[in-house]
Structure formats: structure tokens, C-alpha cells
């Protein structure tokens, strides 16, 4: 059953990619309000202020247009 679910997930992902839907990486990038939705700020001494520290939800683009913003936590 698990193998079947993974197969369905792979098939759905390939179908979405064929239609131009792709995810984008946010961790380590500067916060961009046009691509990110800030959920919280975090005291992060390793990163520069305004840098995305963690993703709570992945963001997606459809033919290079924002489909869903990434839900992120940002360093203070």
C-alpha cells in the first residue's frame, strides 16, 4: 500500500511539473514579501536579519508566476 501511495505521489508531481508547476527553495534567502508569507520572527544568531530561517509550507510557481507563497519564519 505504501509503495502505491509513493507511486501516486510521483505521478502527480510529474503531471504538475509537465503543466509548469514547480516549488521554490526559501531557506537562506532574503525575505521577499512578493514570494513569502511571514508566520513569525526568530532570534537567529547565525543568519542575517531578514533571512528566511525555516519553511512551514513550500511555495509554488506556475509558469514563473506565484501560485502559492511560501510560509516562512524570518530571522530578527
PQR file with spaces between the fields and no chain letter, atoms N, CA, C, O and H, PARSE charges and radii, in Angstrom:
ATOM       1  N    UNK     1       0.817   -1.186    0.000 -0.4000 1.5000
ATOM       2  CA   UNK     1       0.000    0.000    0.000 -0.0000 2.0000
ATOM       3  C    UNK     1       0.873    1.267    0.000  0.5500 1.7000
ATOM       4  O    UNK     1       0.573    2.228   -0.709 -0.5500 1.4000
ATOM       5  N    UNK     2       1.949    1.263    0.795 -0.4000 1.5000
ATOM       6  CA   UNK     2       2.845    2.419    0.860 -0.0000 2.0000
ATOM       7  C    UNK     2       3.508    2.662   -0.496  0.5500 1.7000
ATOM       8  O    UNK     2       3.631    3.804   -0.938 -0.5500 1.4000
ATOM       9  H    UNK     2       2.192    0.482    1.370  0.4000 1.0000
ATOM      10  N    UNK     3       3.926    1.594   -1.141 -0.4000 1.5000
ATOM      11  CA   UNK     3       4.557    1.734   -2.461 -0.0000 2.0000
ATOM      12  C    UNK     3       3.570    2.333   -3.468  0.5500 1.7000
ATOM      13  O    UNK     3       3.961    3.125   -4.325 -0.5500 1.4000
ATOM      14  H    UNK     3       3.826    0.666   -0.781  0.4000 1.0000
ATOM      15  N    UNK     4       2.314    1.959   -3.366 -0.4000 1.5000
ATOM      16  CA   UNK     4       1.296    2.510   -4.247 -0.0000 2.0000
ATOM      17  C    UNK     4       1.094    4.000   -4.020  0.5500 1.7000
ATOM      18  O    UNK     4       0.935    4.757   -4.978 -0.5500 1.4000
ATOM      19  H    UNK     4       1.997    1.315   -2.670  0.4000 1.0000
ATOM      20  N    UNK     5       1.099    4.429   -2.761 -0.4000 1.5000
ATOM      21  CA   UNK     5       0.952    5.854   -2.448 -0.0000 2.0000
ATOM      22  C    UNK     5       2.139    6.656   -2.963  0.5500 1.7000
ATOM      23  O    UNK     5       1.964    7.747   -3.506 -0.5500 1.4000
ATOM      24  H    UNK     5       1.228    3.815   -1.983  0.4000 1.0000
ATOM      25  N    UNK     6       3.358    6.116   -2.795 -0.4000 1.5000
ATOM      26  CA   UNK     6       4.534    6.811   -3.323 -0.0000 2.0000
ATOM      27  C    UNK     6       4.473    6.910   -4.850  0.5500 1.7000
ATOM      28  O    UNK     6       4.864    7.923   -5.429 -0.5500 1.4000
ATOM      29  H    UNK     6       3.500    5.230   -2.354  0.4000 1.0000
ATOM      30  N    UNK     7       3.982    5.854   -5.493 -0.4000 1.5000
ATOM      31  CA   UNK     7       3.837    5.882   -6.940 -0.0000 2.0000
ATOM      32  C    UNK     7       2.838    6.946   -7.389  0.5500 1.7000
ATOM      33  O    UNK     7       3.075    7.647   -8.373 -0.5500 1.4000
ATOM      34  H    UNK     7       3.664    5.030   -5.023  0.4000 1.0000
ATOM      35  N    UNK     8       1.729    7.067   -6.674 -0.4000 1.5000
ATOM      36  CA   UNK     8       0.741    8.100   -6.995 -0.0000 2.0000
ATOM      37  C    UNK     8       1.318    9.491   -6.792  0.5500 1.7000
ATOM      38  O    UNK     8       1.056   10.396   -7.584 -0.5500 1.4000
ATOM      39  H    UNK     8       1.537    6.498   -5.875  0.4000 1.0000
ATOM      40  N    UNK     9       2.114    9.668   -5.719 -0.4000 1.5000
ATOM      41  CA   UNK     9       2.739   10.964   -5.447 -0.0000 2.0000
ATOM      42  C    UNK     9       3.711   11.329   -6.570  0.5500 1.7000
ATOM      43  O    UNK     9       3.704   12.466   -7.041 -0.5500 1.4000
ATOM      44  H    UNK     9       2.327    8.933   -5.075  0.4000 1.0000
ATOM      45  N    UNK    10       4.540   10.389   -7.002 -0.4000 1.5000
ATOM      46  CA   UNK    10       5.482   10.646   -8.101 -0.0000 2.0000
ATOM      47  C    UNK    10       4.740   11.000   -9.388  0.5500 1.7000
ATOM      48  O    UNK    10       5.147   11.911  -10.109 -0.5500 1.4000
ATOM      49  H    UNK    10       4.546    9.465   -6.620  0.4000 1.0000
ATOM      50  N    UNK    11       3.668   10.294   -9.673 -0.4000 1.5000
ATOM      51  CA   UNK    11       2.890   10.546  -10.891 -0.0000 2.0000
ATOM      52  C    UNK    11       2.254   11.933  -10.851  0.5500 1.7000
ATOM      53  O    UNK    11       2.276   12.657  -11.847 -0.5500 1.4000
ATOM      54  H    UNK    11       3.338    9.554   -9.087  0.4000 1.0000
ATOM      55  N    UNK    12       1.685   12.305   -9.699 -0.4000 1.5000
ATOM      56  CA   UNK    12       1.076   13.625   -9.554 -0.0000 2.0000
ATOM      57  C    UNK    12       2.125   14.722   -9.687  0.5500 1.7000
ATOM      58  O    UNK    12       1.880   15.734  -10.345 -0.5500 1.4000
ATOM      59  H    UNK    12       1.667   11.717   -8.890  0.4000 1.0000
ATOM      60  N    UNK    13       3.293   14.534   -9.070 -0.4000 1.5000
ATOM      61  CA   UNK    13       4.366   15.521   -9.158 -0.0000 2.0000
ATOM      62  C    UNK    13       4.833   15.694  -10.601  0.5500 1.7000
ATOM      63  O    UNK    13       5.054   16.820  -11.046 -0.5500 1.4000
ATOM      64  H    UNK    13       3.491   13.712   -8.536  0.4000 1.0000
ATOM      65  N    UNK    14       4.984   14.601  -11.329 -0.4000 1.5000
ATOM      66  CA   UNK    14       5.430   14.714  -12.722 -0.0000 2.0000
ATOM      67  C    UNK    14       4.355   15.371  -13.587  0.5500 1.7000
ATOM      68  O    UNK    14       4.681   16.118  -14.509 -0.5500 1.4000
ATOM      69  H    UNK    14       4.804   13.686  -10.967  0.4000 1.0000
ATOM      70  N    UNK    15       3.084   15.105  -13.304 -0.4000 1.5000
ATOM      71  CA   UNK    15       1.997   15.741  -14.039 -0.0000 2.0000
ATOM      72  C    UNK    15       1.985   17.248  -13.799  0.5500 1.7000
ATOM      73  O    UNK    15       1.824   18.022  -14.742 -0.5500 1.4000
ATOM      74  H    UNK    15       2.819   14.499  -12.555  0.4000 1.0000
ATOM      75  N    UNK    16       2.154   17.672  -12.540 -0.4000 1.5000
ATOM      76  CA   UNK    16       2.186   19.103  -12.223 -0.0000 2.0000
ATOM      77  C    UNK    16       3.395   19.788  -12.853  0.5500 1.7000
ATOM      78  O    UNK    16       3.276   20.901  -13.366 -0.5500 1.4000
ATOM      79  H    UNK    16       2.284   17.043  -11.773  0.4000 1.0000
ATOM      80  N    UNK    17       4.556   19.138  -12.818 -0.4000 1.5000
ATOM      81  CA   UNK    17       5.749   19.716  -13.436 -0.0000 2.0000
ATOM      82  C    UNK    17       5.567   19.855  -14.944  0.5500 1.7000
ATOM      83  O    UNK    17       6.044   20.825  -15.532 -0.5500 1.4000
ATOM      84  H    UNK    17       4.653   18.235  -12.400  0.4000 1.0000
ATOM      85  N    UNK    18       4.892   18.909  -15.574 -0.4000 1.5000
ATOM      86  CA   UNK    18       4.641   18.989  -17.010 -0.0000 2.0000
ATOM      87  C    UNK    18       3.730   20.169  -17.347  0.5500 1.7000
ATOM      88  O    UNK    18       3.802   20.710  -18.451 -0.5500 1.4000
ATOM      89  H    UNK    18       4.505   18.120  -15.096  0.4000 1.0000
ATOM      90  N    UNK    19       2.877   20.570  -16.407 -0.4000 1.5000
ATOM      91  CA   UNK    19       1.979   21.712  -16.610 -0.0000 2.0000
ATOM      92  C    UNK    19       2.605   23.040  -16.182  0.5500 1.7000
ATOM      93  O    UNK    19       1.959   24.084  -16.274 -0.5500 1.4000
ATOM      94  H    UNK    19       2.818   20.131  -15.511  0.4000 1.0000
ATOM      95  N    UNK    20       3.865   23.009  -15.711 -0.4000 1.5000
ATOM      96  CA   UNK    20       4.573   24.233  -15.367 -0.0000 2.0000
ATOM      97  C    UNK    20       4.555   24.607  -13.900  0.5500 1.7000
ATOM      98  O    UNK    20       4.978   25.706  -13.544 -0.5500 1.4000
ATOM      99  H    UNK    20       4.389   22.160  -15.636  0.4000 1.0000
ATOM     100  N    UNK    21       4.071   23.714  -13.030 -0.4000 1.5000
ATOM     101  CA   UNK    21       4.051   23.988  -11.586 -0.0000 2.0000
ATOM     102  C    UNK    21       5.348   23.466  -10.986  0.5500 1.7000
ATOM     103  O    UNK    21       5.707   22.306  -11.188 -0.5500 1.4000
ATOM     104  H    UNK    21       3.727   22.821  -13.319  0.4000 1.0000
ATOM     105  N    UNK    22       6.056   24.326  -10.242 -0.4000 1.5000
ATOM     106  CA   UNK    22       7.292   23.897   -9.585 -0.0000 2.0000
ATOM     107  C    UNK    22       7.419   24.616   -8.247  0.5500 1.7000
ATOM     108  O    UNK    22       6.928   25.731   -8.073 -0.5500 1.4000
ATOM     109  H    UNK    22       5.765   25.268  -10.077  0.4000 1.0000
ATOM     110  N    UNK    23       8.084   23.957   -7.311 -0.4000 1.5000
ATOM     111  CA   UNK    23       8.304   24.556   -5.994 -0.0000 2.0000
ATOM     112  C    UNK    23       9.597   25.369   -6.019  0.5500 1.7000
ATOM     113  O    UNK    23      10.437   25.200   -6.903 -0.5500 1.4000
ATOM     114  H    UNK    23       8.483   23.051   -7.452  0.4000 1.0000
ATOM     115  N    UNK    24       9.741   26.256   -5.031 -0.4000 1.5000
ATOM     116  CA   UNK    24      10.975   27.022   -4.922 -0.0000 2.0000
ATOM     117  C    UNK    24      11.497   26.975   -3.493  0.5500 1.7000
ATOM     118  O    UNK    24      10.732   26.884   -2.534 -0.5500 1.4000
ATOM     119  H    UNK    24       9.058   26.394   -4.313  0.4000 1.0000
ATOM     120  N    UNK    25      12.806   27.038   -3.378 -0.4000 1.5000
ATOM     121  CA   UNK    25      13.504   26.978   -2.085 -0.0000 2.0000
ATOM     122  C    UNK    25      13.557   28.367   -1.473  0.5500 1.7000
ATOM     123  O    UNK    25      13.845   29.341   -2.169 -0.5500 1.4000
ATOM     124  H    UNK    25      13.428   27.112   -4.158  0.4000 1.0000
ATOM     125  N    UNK    26      13.282   28.467   -0.169 -0.4000 1.5000
ATOM     126  CA   UNK    26      13.274   29.764    0.502 -0.0000 2.0000
ATOM     127  C    UNK    26      14.300   29.883    1.616  0.5500 1.7000
ATOM     128  O    UNK    26      14.747   30.989    1.917 -0.5500 1.4000
ATOM     129  H    UNK    26      13.049   27.676    0.396  0.4000 1.0000
ATOM     130  N    UNK    27      14.686   28.771    2.237 -0.4000 1.5000
ATOM     131  CA   UNK    27      15.589   28.808    3.389 -0.0000 2.0000
ATOM     132  C    UNK    27      16.943   29.379    2.965  0.5500 1.7000
ATOM     133  O    UNK    27      17.541   28.940    1.983 -0.5500 1.4000
ATOM     134  H    UNK    27      14.323   27.872    1.993  0.4000 1.0000
ATOM     135  N    UNK    28      17.407   30.364    3.726 -0.4000 1.5000
ATOM     136  CA   UNK    28      18.685   31.009    3.440 -0.0000 2.0000
ATOM     137  C    UNK    28      18.571   32.203    2.508  0.5500 1.7000
ATOM     138  O    UNK    28      19.547   32.927    2.315 -0.5500 1.4000
ATOM     139  H    UNK    28      16.921   30.720    4.524  0.4000 1.0000
ATOM     140  N    UNK    29      17.402   32.421    1.928 -0.4000 1.5000
ATOM     141  CA   UNK    29      17.178   33.538    1.017 -0.0000 2.0000
ATOM     142  C    UNK    29      16.672   34.756    1.795  0.5500 1.7000
ATOM     143  O    UNK    29      16.088   34.595    2.866 -0.5500 1.4000
ATOM     144  H    UNK    29      16.609   31.832    2.085  0.4000 1.0000
ATOM     145  N    UNK    30      16.882   35.963    1.281 -0.4000 1.5000
ATOM     146  CA   UNK    30      16.297   37.151    1.920 -0.0000 2.0000
ATOM     147  C    UNK    30      14.769   37.105    1.826  0.5500 1.7000
ATOM     148  O    UNK    30      14.214   36.632    0.835 -0.5500 1.4000
ATOM     149  H    UNK    30      17.357   36.094    0.411  0.4000 1.0000
ATOM     150  N    UNK    31      14.108   37.595    2.856 -0.4000 1.5000
ATOM     151  CA   UNK    31      12.649   37.624    2.862 -0.0000 2.0000
ATOM     152  C    UNK    31      12.153   38.523    1.743  0.5500 1.7000
ATOM     153  O    UNK    31      12.590   39.667    1.620 -0.5500 1.4000
ATOM     154  H    UNK    31      14.559   37.979    3.662  0.4000 1.0000
ATOM     155  N    UNK    32      11.247   38.011    0.934 -0.4000 1.5000
ATOM     156  CA   UNK    32      10.649   38.750   -0.181 -0.0000 2.0000
ATOM     157  C    UNK    32       9.136   38.688   -0.008  0.5500 1.7000
ATOM     158  O    UNK    32       8.547   37.623   -0.191 -0.5500 1.4000
ATOM     159  H    UNK    32      10.892   37.082    1.034  0.4000 1.0000
ATOM     160  N    UNK    33       8.490   39.800    0.338 -0.4000 1.5000
ATOM     161  CA   UNK    33       7.048   39.761    0.589 -0.0000 2.0000
ATOM     162  C    UNK    33       6.208   39.393   -0.635  0.5500 1.7000
ATOM     163  O    UNK    33       5.029   39.070   -0.492 -0.5500 1.4000
ATOM     164  H    UNK    33       8.969   40.666    0.486  0.4000 1.0000
ATOM     165  N    UNK    34       6.787   39.436   -1.822 -0.4000 1.5000
ATOM     166  CA   UNK    34       6.036   39.028   -3.009 -0.0000 2.0000
ATOM     167  C    UNK    34       6.056   37.514   -3.205  0.5500 1.7000
ATOM     168  O    UNK    34       5.278   36.985   -3.999 -0.5500 1.4000
ATOM     169  H    UNK    34       7.745   39.698   -1.938  0.4000 1.0000
ATOM     170  N    UNK    35       6.944   36.804   -2.484 -0.4000 1.5000
ATOM     171  CA   UNK    35       7.047   35.343   -2.599 -0.0000 2.0000
ATOM     172  C    UNK    35       6.862   34.609   -1.286  0.5500 1.7000
ATOM     173  O    UNK    35       6.643   33.397   -1.274 -0.5500 1.4000
ATOM     174  H    UNK    35       7.576   37.234   -1.839  0.4000 1.0000
ATOM     175  N    UNK    36       6.949   35.345   -0.161 -0.4000 1.5000
ATOM     176  CA   UNK    36       6.891   34.709    1.156 -0.0000 2.0000
ATOM     177  C    UNK    36       5.770   35.283    2.015  0.5500 1.7000
ATOM     178  O    UNK    36       5.418   36.457    1.900 -0.5500 1.4000
ATOM     179  H    UNK    36       7.127   36.329   -0.170  0.4000 1.0000
ATOM     180  N    UNK    37       5.225   34.444    2.866 -0.4000 1.5000
ATOM     181  CA   UNK    37       4.266   34.855    3.886 -0.0000 2.0000
ATOM     182  C    UNK    37       4.930   34.588    5.232  0.5500 1.7000
ATOM     183  O    UNK    37       5.182   33.436    5.585 -0.5500 1.4000
ATOM     184  H    UNK    37       5.511   33.490    2.960  0.4000 1.0000
ATOM     185  N    UNK    38       5.215   35.654    5.986 -0.4000 1.5000
ATOM     186  CA   UNK    38       5.912   35.511    7.258 -0.0000 2.0000
ATOM     187  C    UNK    38       4.946   35.040    8.334  0.5500 1.7000
ATOM     188  O    UNK    38       3.904   35.657    8.558 -0.5500 1.4000
ATOM     189  H    UNK    38       5.010   36.590    5.699  0.4000 1.0000
ATOM     190  N    UNK    39       5.296   33.952    8.994 -0.4000 1.5000
ATOM     191  CA   UNK    39       4.495   33.431   10.095 -0.0000 2.0000
ATOM     192  C    UNK    39       5.001   33.928   11.436  0.5500 1.7000
ATOM     193  O    UNK    39       4.221   34.154   12.361 -0.5500 1.4000
ATOM     194  H    UNK    39       6.142   33.451    8.812  0.4000 1.0000
ATOM     195  N    UNK    40       6.327   34.098   11.539 -0.4000 1.5000
ATOM     196  CA   UNK    40       6.926   34.513   12.806 -0.0000 2.0000
ATOM     197  C    UNK    40       8.337   35.024   12.555  0.5500 1.7000
ATOM     198  O    UNK    40       8.924   34.799   11.497 -0.5500 1.4000
ATOM     199  H    UNK    40       6.961   33.915   10.788  0.4000 1.0000
ATOM     200  N    UNK    41       8.861   35.715   13.554 -0.4000 1.5000
ATOM     201  CA   UNK    41      10.277   36.084   13.539 -0.0000 2.0000
ATOM     202  C    UNK    41      10.989   35.241   14.587  0.5500 1.7000
ATOM     203  O    UNK    41      10.412   34.882   15.614 -0.5500 1.4000
ATOM     204  H    UNK    41       8.385   35.898   14.413  0.4000 1.0000
ATOM     205  N    UNK    42      12.239   34.935   14.314 -0.4000 1.5000
ATOM     206  CA   UNK    42      13.022   34.047   15.171 -0.0000 2.0000
ATOM     207  C    UNK    42      14.340   34.728   15.490  0.5500 1.7000
ATOM     208  O    UNK    42      14.953   35.354   14.625 -0.5500 1.4000
ATOM     209  H    UNK    42      12.707   35.226   13.480  0.4000 1.0000
ATOM     210  N    UNK    43      14.767   34.602   16.725 -0.4000 1.5000
ATOM     211  CA   UNK    43      16.100   35.099   17.091 -0.0000 2.0000
ATOM     212  C    UNK    43      17.118   34.078   16.599  0.5500 1.7000
ATOM     213  O    UNK    43      17.305   33.022   17.201 -0.5500 1.4000
ATOM     214  H    UNK    43      14.269   34.094   17.428  0.4000 1.0000
ATOM     215  N    UNK    44      17.764   34.415   15.500 -0.4000 1.5000
ATOM     216  CA   UNK    44      18.714   33.503   14.883 -0.0000 2.0000
ATOM     217  C    UNK    44      20.056   34.211   14.792  0.5500 1.7000
ATOM     218  O    UNK    44      20.217   35.150   14.012 -0.5500 1.4000
ATOM     219  H    UNK    44      17.612   35.274   15.010  0.4000 1.0000
ATOM     220  N    UNK    45      21.007   33.768   15.580 -0.4000 1.5000
ATOM     221  CA   UNK    45      22.296   34.457   15.638 -0.0000 2.0000
ATOM     222  C    UNK    45      23.209   34.061   14.485  0.5500 1.7000
ATOM     223  O    UNK    45      24.207   34.740   14.244 -0.5500 1.4000
ATOM     224  H    UNK    45      20.876   33.006   16.214  0.4000 1.0000
ATOM     225  N    UNK    46      22.904   32.999   13.773 -0.4000 1.5000
ATOM     226  CA   UNK    46      23.741   32.557   12.661 -0.0000 2.0000
ATOM     227  C    UNK    46      23.405   33.270   11.350  0.5500 1.7000
ATOM     228  O    UNK    46      24.264   33.421   10.481 -0.5500 1.4000
ATOM     229  H    UNK    46      22.093   32.447   13.969  0.4000 1.0000
ATOM     230  N    UNK    47      22.157   33.705   11.214 -0.4000 1.5000
ATOM     231  CA   UNK    47      21.736   34.320    9.959 -0.0000 2.0000
ATOM     232  C    UNK    47      21.592   35.822   10.080  0.5500 1.7000
ATOM     233  O    UNK    47      21.427   36.355   11.177 -0.5500 1.4000
ATOM     234  H    UNK    47      21.459   33.582   11.919  0.4000 1.0000
ATOM     235  N    UNK    48      21.655   36.493    8.957 -0.4000 1.5000
ATOM     236  CA   UNK    48      21.480   37.943    8.914 -0.0000 2.0000
ATOM     237  C    UNK    48      20.003   38.277    9.135  0.5500 1.7000
ATOM     238  O    UNK    48      19.130   37.491    8.767 -0.5500 1.4000
ATOM     239  H    UNK    48      21.788   36.060    8.066  0.4000 1.0000
ATOM     240  N    UNK    49      19.723   39.428    9.727 -0.4000 1.5000
ATOM     241  CA   UNK    49      18.323   39.828    9.898 -0.0000 2.0000
ATOM     242  C    UNK    49      17.613   39.897    8.545  0.5500 1.7000
ATOM     243  O    UNK    49      18.171   40.375    7.557 -0.5500 1.4000
ATOM     244  H    UNK    49      20.432   40.067   10.025  0.4000 1.0000
ATOM     245  N    UNK    50      16.374   39.410    8.524 -0.4000 1.5000
ATOM     246  CA   UNK    50      15.601   39.423    7.294 -0.0000 2.0000
ATOM     247  C    UNK    50      15.800   38.199    6.423  0.5500 1.7000
ATOM     248  O    UNK    50      15.278   38.138    5.310 -0.5500 1.4000
ATOM     249  H    UNK    50      15.921   39.021    9.326  0.4000 1.0000
ATOM     250  N    UNK    51      16.555   37.216    6.919 -0.4000 1.5000
ATOM     251  CA   UNK    51      16.805   35.990    6.173 -0.0000 2.0000
ATOM     252  C    UNK    51      15.797   34.922    6.575  0.5500 1.7000
ATOM     253  O    UNK    51      15.461   34.801    7.753 -0.5500 1.4000
ATOM     254  H    UNK    51      16.980   37.265    7.823  0.4000 1.0000
ATOM     255  N    UNK    52      15.318   34.161    5.624 -0.4000 1.5000
ATOM     256  CA   UNK    52      14.387   33.074    5.908 -0.0000 2.0000
ATOM     257  C    UNK    52      15.134   31.950    6.610  0.5500 1.7000
ATOM     258  O    UNK    52      16.143   31.448    6.114 -0.5500 1.4000
ATOM     259  H    UNK    52      15.591   34.260    4.667  0.4000 1.0000
ATOM     260  N    UNK    53      14.615   31.560    7.789 -0.4000 1.5000
ATOM     261  CA   UNK    53      15.260   30.548    8.620 -0.0000 2.0000
ATOM     262  C    UNK    53      14.624   29.172    8.410  0.5500 1.7000
ATOM     263  O    UNK    53      15.325   28.160    8.417 -0.5500 1.4000
ATOM     264  H    UNK    53      13.796   31.967    8.192  0.4000 1.0000
ATOM     265  N    UNK    54      13.311   29.128    8.224 -0.4000 1.5000
ATOM     266  CA   UNK    54      12.594   27.861    8.184 -0.0000 2.0000
ATOM     267  C    UNK    54      11.351   27.988    7.304  0.5500 1.7000
ATOM     268  O    UNK    54      10.742   29.055    7.230 -0.5500 1.4000
ATOM     269  H    UNK    54      12.741   29.951    8.218  0.4000 1.0000
ATOM     270  N    UNK    55      10.984   26.902    6.646 -0.4000 1.5000
ATOM     271  CA   UNK    55       9.753   26.860    5.857 -0.0000 2.0000
ATOM     272  C    UNK    55       8.715   26.017    6.586  0.5500 1.7000
ATOM     273  O    UNK    55       8.983   24.870    6.944 -0.5500 1.4000
ATOM     274  H    UNK    55      11.479   26.036    6.707  0.4000 1.0000
ATOM     275  N    UNK    56       7.540   26.579    6.803 -0.4000 1.5000
ATOM     276  CA   UNK    56       6.428   25.806    7.345 -0.0000 2.0000
ATOM     277  C    UNK    56       5.595   25.238    6.201  0.5500 1.7000
ATOM     278  O    UNK    56       4.908   24.231    6.372 -0.5500 1.4000
ATOM     279  H    UNK    56       7.322   27.511    6.512  0.4000 1.0000
ATOM     280  N    UNK    57       5.652   25.876    5.040 -0.4000 1.5000
ATOM     281  CA   UNK    57       4.942   25.413    3.854 -0.0000 2.0000
ATOM     282  C    UNK    57       5.676   25.848    2.609  0.5500 1.7000
ATOM     283  O    UNK    57       6.067   27.008    2.482 -0.5500 1.4000
ATOM     284  H    UNK    57       6.210   26.694    4.901  0.4000 1.0000
ATOM     285  N    UNK    58       5.863   24.931    1.701 -0.4000 1.5000
ATOM     286  CA   UNK    58       6.604   25.202    0.472 -0.0000 2.0000
ATOM     287  C    UNK    58       5.810   26.133   -0.438  0.5500 1.7000
ATOM     288  O    UNK    58       4.582   26.063   -0.488 -0.5500 1.4000
ATOM     289  H    UNK    58       5.546   23.989    1.805  0.4000 1.0000
ATOM     290  N    UNK    59       6.510   26.997   -1.150 -0.4000 1.5000
ATOM     291  CA   UNK    59       5.887   27.889   -2.118 -0.0000 2.0000
ATOM     292  C    UNK    59       5.955   27.292   -3.512  0.5500 1.7000
ATOM     293  O    UNK    59       6.849   26.500   -3.811 -0.5500 1.4000
ATOM     294  H    UNK    59       7.508   27.054   -1.109  0.4000 1.0000
ATOM     295  N    UNK    60       5.009   27.671   -4.366 -0.4000 1.5000
ATOM     296  CA   UNK    60       4.935   27.119   -5.716 -0.0000 2.0000
ATOM     297  C    UNK    60       4.760   28.217   -6.755  0.5500 1.7000
ATOM     298  O    UNK    60       4.094   29.226   -6.522 -0.5500 1.4000
ATOM     299  H    UNK    60       4.283   28.314   -4.122  0.4000 1.0000
ATOM     300  N    UNK    61       5.376   27.988   -7.906 -0.4000 1.5000
ATOM     301  CA   UNK    61       5.249   28.874   -9.064 -0.0000 2.0000
ATOM     302  C    UNK    61       4.549   28.111  -10.178  0.5500 1.7000
ATOM     303  O    UNK    61       4.705   26.896  -10.307 -0.5500 1.4000
ATOM     304  H    UNK    61       5.916   27.168   -8.095  0.4000 1.0000
ATOM     305  N    UNK    62       3.779   28.831  -10.976 -0.4000 1.5000
ATOM     306  CA   UNK    62       3.145   28.249  -12.153 -0.0000 2.0000
ATOM     307  C    UNK    62       3.548   29.103  -13.334  0.5500 1.7000
ATOM     308  O    UNK    62       3.103   30.243  -13.467 -0.5500 1.4000
ATOM     309  H    UNK    62       3.651   29.817  -10.870  0.4000 1.0000
ATOM     310  N    UNK    63       4.389   28.555  -14.191 -0.4000 1.5000
ATOM     311  CA   UNK    63       4.951   29.284  -15.334 -0.0000 2.0000
ATOM     312  C    UNK    63       5.566   30.606  -14.874  0.5500 1.7000
ATOM     313  O    UNK    63       5.318   31.654  -15.470 -0.5500 1.4000
ATOM     314  H    UNK    63       4.751   27.629  -14.084  0.4000 1.0000
ATOM     315  N    UNK    64       6.363   30.549  -13.822 -0.4000 1.5000
ATOM     316  CA   UNK    64       7.091   31.672  -13.233 -0.0000 2.0000
ATOM     317  C    UNK    64       6.191   32.736  -12.615  0.5500 1.7000
ATOM     318  O    UNK    64       6.654   33.847  -12.359 -0.5500 1.4000
ATOM     319  H    UNK    64       6.565   29.697  -13.338  0.4000 1.0000
ATOM     320  N    UNK    65       4.929   32.432  -12.370 -0.4000 1.5000
ATOM     321  CA   UNK    65       4.030   33.310  -11.618 -0.0000 2.0000
ATOM     322  C    UNK    65       3.719   32.633  -10.294  0.5500 1.7000
ATOM     323  O    UNK    65       3.616   31.409  -10.221 -0.5500 1.4000
ATOM     324  H    UNK    65       4.552   31.530  -12.578  0.4000 1.0000
ATOM     325  N    UNK    66       3.570   33.438   -9.250 -0.4000 1.5000
ATOM     326  CA   UNK    66       3.329   32.885   -7.923 -0.0000 2.0000
ATOM     327  C    UNK    66       1.969   32.206   -7.862  0.5500 1.7000
ATOM     328  O    UNK    66       0.938   32.822   -8.133 -0.5500 1.4000
ATOM     329  H    UNK    66       3.654   34.433   -9.310  0.4000 1.0000
ATOM     330  N    UNK    67       1.984   30.938   -7.504 -0.4000 1.5000
ATOM     331  CA   UNK    67       0.758   30.175   -7.321 -0.0000 2.0000
ATOM     332  C    UNK    67       0.382   30.154   -5.844  0.5500 1.7000
ATOM     333  O    UNK    67      -0.778   30.359   -5.486 -0.5500 1.4000
ATOM     334  H    UNK    67       2.821   30.437   -7.283  0.4000 1.0000
ATOM     335  N    UNK    68       1.382   29.901   -4.982 -0.4000 1.5000
ATOM     336  CA   UNK    68       1.180   29.904   -3.541 -0.0000 2.0000
ATOM     337  C    UNK    68       2.461   30.397   -2.872  0.5500 1.7000
ATOM     338  O    UNK    68       3.538   29.876   -3.162 -0.5500 1.4000
ATOM     339  H    UNK    68       2.324   29.734   -5.272  0.4000 1.0000
ATOM     340  N    UNK    69       2.368   31.396   -1.977 -0.4000 1.5000
ATOM     341  CA   UNK    69       3.577   31.869   -1.301 -0.0000 2.0000
ATOM     342  C    UNK    69       4.087   30.842   -0.294  0.5500 1.7000
ATOM     343  O    UNK    69       3.321   30.050    0.254 -0.5500 1.4000
ATOM     344  H    UNK    69       1.493   31.818   -1.741  0.4000 1.0000
ATOM     345  N    UNK    70       5.377   30.875   -0.068 -0.4000 1.5000
ATOM     346  CA   UNK    70       5.971   30.017    0.954 -0.0000 2.0000
ATOM     347  C    UNK    70       5.651   30.611    2.322  0.5500 1.7000
ATOM     348  O    UNK    70       5.731   31.825    2.507 -0.5500 1.4000
ATOM     349  H    UNK    70       6.000   31.518   -0.513  0.4000 1.0000
ATOM     350  N    UNK    71       5.292   29.764    3.272 -0.4000 1.5000
ATOM     351  CA   UNK    71       5.010   30.204    4.640 -0.0000 2.0000
ATOM     352  C    UNK    71       6.296   29.997    5.431  0.5500 1.7000
ATOM     353  O    UNK    71       6.745   28.865    5.609 -0.5500 1.4000
ATOM     354  H    UNK    71       5.227   28.778    3.121  0.4000 1.0000
ATOM     355  N    UNK    72       6.891   31.100    5.908 -0.4000 1.5000
ATOM     356  CA   UNK    72       8.254   31.047    6.450 -0.0000 2.0000
ATOM     357  C    UNK    72       8.382   31.725    7.816  0.5500 1.7000
ATOM     358  O    UNK    72       7.525   32.500    8.240 -0.5500 1.4000
ATOM     359  H    UNK    72       6.526   32.020    5.764  0.4000 1.0000
ATOM     360  N    UNK    73       9.491   31.397    8.484 -0.4000 1.5000
ATOM     361  CA   UNK    73       9.916   32.089    9.691 -0.0000 2.0000
ATOM     362  C    UNK    73      11.179   32.879    9.317  0.5500 1.7000
ATOM     363  O    UNK    73      12.049   32.379    8.604 -0.5500 1.4000
ATOM     364  H    UNK    73      10.188   30.768    8.140  0.4000 1.0000
ATOM     365  N    UNK    74      11.259   34.111    9.810 -0.4000 1.5000
ATOM     366  CA   UNK    74      12.314   35.035    9.377 -0.0000 2.0000
ATOM     367  C    UNK    74      13.174   35.425   10.585  0.5500 1.7000
ATOM     368  O    UNK    74      12.656   35.614   11.685 -0.5500 1.4000
ATOM     369  H    UNK    74      10.552   34.517   10.390  0.4000 1.0000
ATOM     370  N    UNK    75      14.492   35.545   10.373 -0.4000 1.5000
ATOM     371  CA   UNK    75      15.412   35.968   11.430 -0.0000 2.0000
ATOM     372  C    UNK    75      15.197   37.422   11.759  0.5500 1.7000
ATOM     373  O    UNK    75      14.981   38.242   10.867 -0.5500 1.4000
ATOM     374  H    UNK    75      14.914   35.391    9.479  0.4000 1.0000
ATOM     375  N    UNK    76      15.256   37.757   13.068 -0.4000 1.5000
ATOM     376  CA   UNK    76      15.107   39.146   13.513 -0.0000 2.0000
ATOM     377  C    UNK    76      16.363   39.923   13.233  0.5500 1.7000
ATOM     378  O    UNK    76      16.433   41.113   13.537 -0.5500 1.4000
ATOM     379  H    UNK    76      15.432   37.091   13.793  0.4000 1.0000
